[in-house]
Amino acid sequence: KNISNKGFIFFNNILNQEKNPKIEIIDYSENNISNINSLKNAKYYNLKELYLYSNKITNIDILSIIDYNNLEILNLAYNNIIDISPLNRGKFYNLQKLYLYYNHIEDISFVENAMFKNLTRIDLSHNEIKNINSFKGAKFIKLEKLIIGNNNIDDITVFKYIKFSKLIVLDLSSNKIEDISPIENGFH
């Protein structure tokens, strides 16, 4: 079911098929893909895992209109993405793991209104994030792993107000944090 290809691929031709009801995993990692607008025409009703890491993707606006209700894993790591707000408008009701590490993300305000009720892991490490106050409004009731290391975060006061009761792993390594008192009492 994995249709990975490390060389040049005809992305548009593969995606523009009328229906692909049996495909559950698509791996387009380590290619030269810069435009993913062809996902708009794809009918992957059973798609559970989509791997697009290590490409040249900058724009993910198309993810705001596609309907992958069964998607559990979305990996967009190692790209050139700056704006991740389209994820907030997309239909990712069953998304469990979101990988966005090694991009150029600064603004994570999308998390305030994100409808990721099943999200258990989010990796935003190795980006350019400074402000994480948006996590205060996040409703990640199943979140177990929050990985935001290797950014420019210096203030973690927001953790006084976050209610991530299932959180097991919090990675804040290699940031600019001086005061760790906001997390001294754990999470509610």
BANU-160385 format. One line per field, with one value per residue (C-alpha): residue number from 0; residue in three letters; x, y, z. Coordinates in nm, 2 decimals. Example, Ala and Ser with C-alpha at 12.3 -4.5 7.8 and 13.67 -1.06 7.14 Angstrom:
voke c(0, 1) $
mivex c(ALA, SER) $
X c(1.23, 1.37) $
Y c(-0.45, -0.11) $
Z c(0.78, 0.71) $
END
This chain:
voke c(0, 1, 2, 3, 4, 5, 6, 7, 8, 9, 10, 11, 12, 13, 14, 15, 16, 17, 18, 19, 20, 21, 22, 23, 24, 25, 26, 27, 28, 29, 30, 31, 32, 33, 34, 35, 36, 37, 38, 39, 40, 41, 42, 43, 44, 45, 46, 47, 48, 49, 50, 51, 52, 53, 54, 55, 56, 57, 58, 59, 60, 61, 62, 63, 64, 65, 66, 67, 68, 69, 70, 71, 72, 73, 74, 75, 76, 77, 78, 79, 80, 81, 82, 83, 84, 85, 86, 87, 88, 89, 90, 91, 92, 93, 94, 95, 96, 97, 98, 99, 100, 101, 102, 103, 104, 105, 106, 107, 108, 109, 110, 111, 112, 113, 114, 115, 116, 117, 118, 119, 120, 121, 122, 123, 124, 125, 126, 127, 128, 129, 130, 131, 132, 133, 134, 135, 136, 137, 138, 139, 140, 141, 142, 143, 144, 145, 146, 147, 148, 149, 150, 151, 152, 153, 154, 155, 156, 157, 158, 159, 160, 161, 162, 163, 164, 165, 166, 167, 168, 169, 170, 171, 172, 173, 174, 175, 176, 177, 178, 179, 180, 181, 182, 183, 184, 185, 186, 187) $
mivex c(LYS, ASN, ILE, SER, ASN, LYS, GLY, PHE, ILE, PHE, PHE, ASN, ASN, ILE, LEU, ASN, GLN, GLU, LYS, ASN, PRO, LYS, ILE, GLU, ILE, ILE, ASP, TYR, SER, GLU, ASN, ASN, ILE, SER, ASN, ILE, ASN, SER, LEU, LYS, ASN, ALA, LYS, TYR, TYR, ASN, LEU, LYS, GLU, LEU, TYR, LEU, TYR, SER, ASN, LYS, ILE, THR, ASN, ILE, ASP, ILE, LEU, SER, ILE, ILE, ASP, TYR, ASN, ASN, LEU, GLU, ILE, LEU, ASN, LEU, ALA, TYR, ASN, ASN, ILE, ILE, ASP, ILE, SER, PRO, LEU, ASN, ARG, GLY, LYS, PHE, TYR, ASN, LEU, GLN, LYS, LEU, TYR, LEU, TYR, TYR, ASN, HIS, ILE, GLU, ASP, ILE, SER, PHE, VAL, GLU, ASN, ALA, MET, PHE, LYS, ASN, LEU, THR, ARG, ILE, ASP, LEU, SER, HIS, ASN, GLU, ILE, LYS, ASN, ILE, ASN, SER, PHE, LYS, GLY, ALA, LYS, PHE, ILE, LYS, LEU, GLU, LYS, LEU, ILE, ILE, GLY, ASN, ASN, ASN, ILE, ASP, ASP, ILE, THR, VAL, PHE, LYS, TYR, ILE, LYS, PHE, SER, LYS, LEU, ILE, VAL, LEU, ASP, LEU, SER, SER, ASN, LYS, ILE, GLU, ASP, ILE, SER, PRO, ILE, GLU, ASN, GLY, PHE, HIS) $
X c(0.00, 0.30, 0.37, 0.69, 0.93, 1.27, 1.31, 1.11, 0.74, 0.44, 0.26, -0.04, -0.11, -0.11, -0.34, -0.58, -0.74, -1.12, -1.13, -0.86, -1.07, -0.82, -0.51, -0.44, -0.07, 0.09, 0.46, 0.60, 0.90, 1.24, 1.13, 1.13, 0.76, 0.69, 0.32, 0.06, -0.25, -0.32, -0.44, -0.76, -0.86, -0.76, -1.03, -0.85, -1.14, -0.95, -0.62, -0.47, -0.11, 0.03, 0.40, 0.53, 0.85, 1.18, 1.04, 1.02, 0.67, 0.61, 0.23, -0.02, -0.34, -0.49, -0.51, -0.78, -1.03, -0.95, -1.15, -0.94, -1.16, -0.97, -0.62, -0.43, -0.07, 0.03, 0.41, 0.52, 0.86, 1.17, 1.00, 0.99, 0.65, 0.59, 0.21, 0.04, -0.30, -0.47, -0.45, -0.70, -0.96, -0.91, -1.11, -0.87, -1.11, -0.91, -0.56, -0.34, 0.01, 0.12, 0.49, 0.60, 0.96, 1.24, 1.03, 1.03, 0.72, 0.70, 0.33, 0.14, -0.18, -0.37, -0.36, -0.60, -0.90, -0.77, -1.02, -0.78, -0.97, -0.77, -0.42, -0.18, 0.15, 0.26, 0.62, 0.70, 1.07, 1.34, 1.14, 1.14, 0.87, 0.90, 0.55, 0.36, 0.07, -0.17, -0.15, -0.36, -0.67, -0.58, -0.82, -0.58, -0.76, -0.56, -0.22, 0.06, 0.37, 0.43, 0.77, 0.87, 1.24, 1.50, 1.30, 1.33, 1.09, 1.19, 0.86, 0.66, 0.42, 0.13, 0.19, 0.03, -0.30, -0.28, -0.49, -0.31, -0.40, -0.26, 0.07, 0.36, 0.64, 0.71, 1.02, 1.14, 1.50, 1.74, 1.52, 1.59, 1.40, 1.53, 1.24, 1.09, 0.86, 0.54, 0.56, 0.67, 0.32, 0.26, -0.06, -0.42) $
Y c(0.00, 0.23, 0.39, 0.57, 0.68, 0.84, 0.98, 1.20, 1.13, 1.24, 1.38, 1.53, 1.21, 0.99, 1.22, 1.30, 0.96, 0.95, 0.73, 0.56, 0.39, 0.14, 0.35, 0.40, 0.52, 0.76, 0.84, 1.12, 1.19, 1.30, 1.43, 1.77, 1.85, 2.21, 2.23, 2.01, 2.17, 1.84, 1.70, 1.89, 1.64, 1.33, 1.10, 0.90, 0.81, 0.57, 0.76, 0.73, 0.84, 1.11, 1.17, 1.47, 1.54, 1.64, 1.83, 2.19, 2.27, 2.63, 2.67, 2.44, 2.64, 2.34, 2.16, 2.40, 2.25, 1.89, 1.63, 1.35, 1.25, 0.93, 1.08, 0.99, 1.10, 1.41, 1.46, 1.79, 1.80, 1.93, 2.17, 2.55, 2.61, 2.94, 2.96, 2.66, 2.84, 2.63, 2.33, 2.50, 2.52, 2.17, 1.86, 1.65, 1.50, 1.19, 1.34, 1.19, 1.28, 1.61, 1.65, 2.00, 2.00, 2.17, 2.43, 2.81, 2.84, 3.15, 3.18, 2.90, 3.08, 2.81, 2.59, 2.82, 2.71, 2.38, 2.10, 1.82, 1.63, 1.31, 1.47, 1.28, 1.41, 1.74, 1.82, 2.18, 2.15, 2.32, 2.62, 2.99, 2.99, 3.25, 3.30, 3.00, 3.18, 3.03, 2.70, 2.86, 2.82, 2.48, 2.20, 1.91, 1.68, 1.37, 1.53, 1.31, 1.46, 1.83, 1.88, 2.24, 2.22, 2.41, 2.73, 3.08, 3.04, 3.25, 3.27, 2.96, 3.14, 3.00, 2.66, 2.79, 2.79, 2.49, 2.19, 1.90, 1.63, 1.35, 1.51, 1.27, 1.43, 1.81, 1.89, 2.25, 2.18, 2.43, 2.74, 3.06, 2.99, 3.13, 3.08, 2.73, 2.81, 2.81, 2.43, 2.35, 2.23, 2.03, 2.03, 2.00) $
Z c(0.00, 0.03, -0.31, -0.22, -0.49, -0.43, -0.78, -1.01, -1.00, -1.20, -0.90, -1.09, -1.29, -0.99, -0.79, -1.06, -1.07, -1.02, -0.71, -0.51, -0.24, -0.12, -0.07, 0.30, 0.29, 0.04, 0.08, -0.15, 0.08, -0.04, -0.38, -0.54, -0.49, -0.45, -0.54, -0.37, -0.53, -0.71, -0.38, -0.44, -0.71, -0.52, -0.39, -0.12, 0.10, 0.31, 0.33, 0.68, 0.64, 0.41, 0.40, 0.22, 0.42, 0.26, -0.04, -0.15, -0.03, 0.07, 0.04, 0.21, 0.14, -0.04, 0.29, 0.40, 0.14, 0.11, 0.30, 0.45, 0.74, 0.80, 0.79, 1.11, 1.02, 0.83, 0.79, 0.63, 0.79, 0.61, 0.38, 0.35, 0.50, 0.68, 0.71, 0.87, 0.93, 0.65, 0.88, 1.10, 0.82, 0.70, 0.78, 0.98, 1.24, 1.30, 1.28, 1.55, 1.46, 1.30, 1.20, 1.10, 1.22, 1.01, 0.84, 0.88, 1.10, 1.33, 1.39, 1.56, 1.63, 1.43, 1.74, 1.93, 1.72, 1.58, 1.57, 1.63, 1.90, 1.84, 1.82, 2.04, 1.90, 1.74, 1.65, 1.57, 1.65, 1.45, 1.34, 1.42, 1.68, 1.96, 2.09, 2.22, 2.39, 2.14, 2.32, 2.59, 2.38, 2.23, 2.28, 2.25, 2.49, 2.39, 2.34, 2.48, 2.31, 2.25, 2.08, 2.03, 2.09, 1.89, 1.84, 1.98, 2.27, 2.58, 2.77, 2.88, 3.11, 2.90, 3.07, 3.38, 3.20, 2.97, 3.04, 2.87, 3.12, 2.90, 2.82, 2.88, 2.68, 2.67, 2.47, 2.51, 2.45, 2.28, 2.32, 2.51, 2.83, 3.15, 3.39, 3.42, 3.71, 3.50, 3.47, 3.82, 3.92, 3.61, 3.41, 3.50) $
END
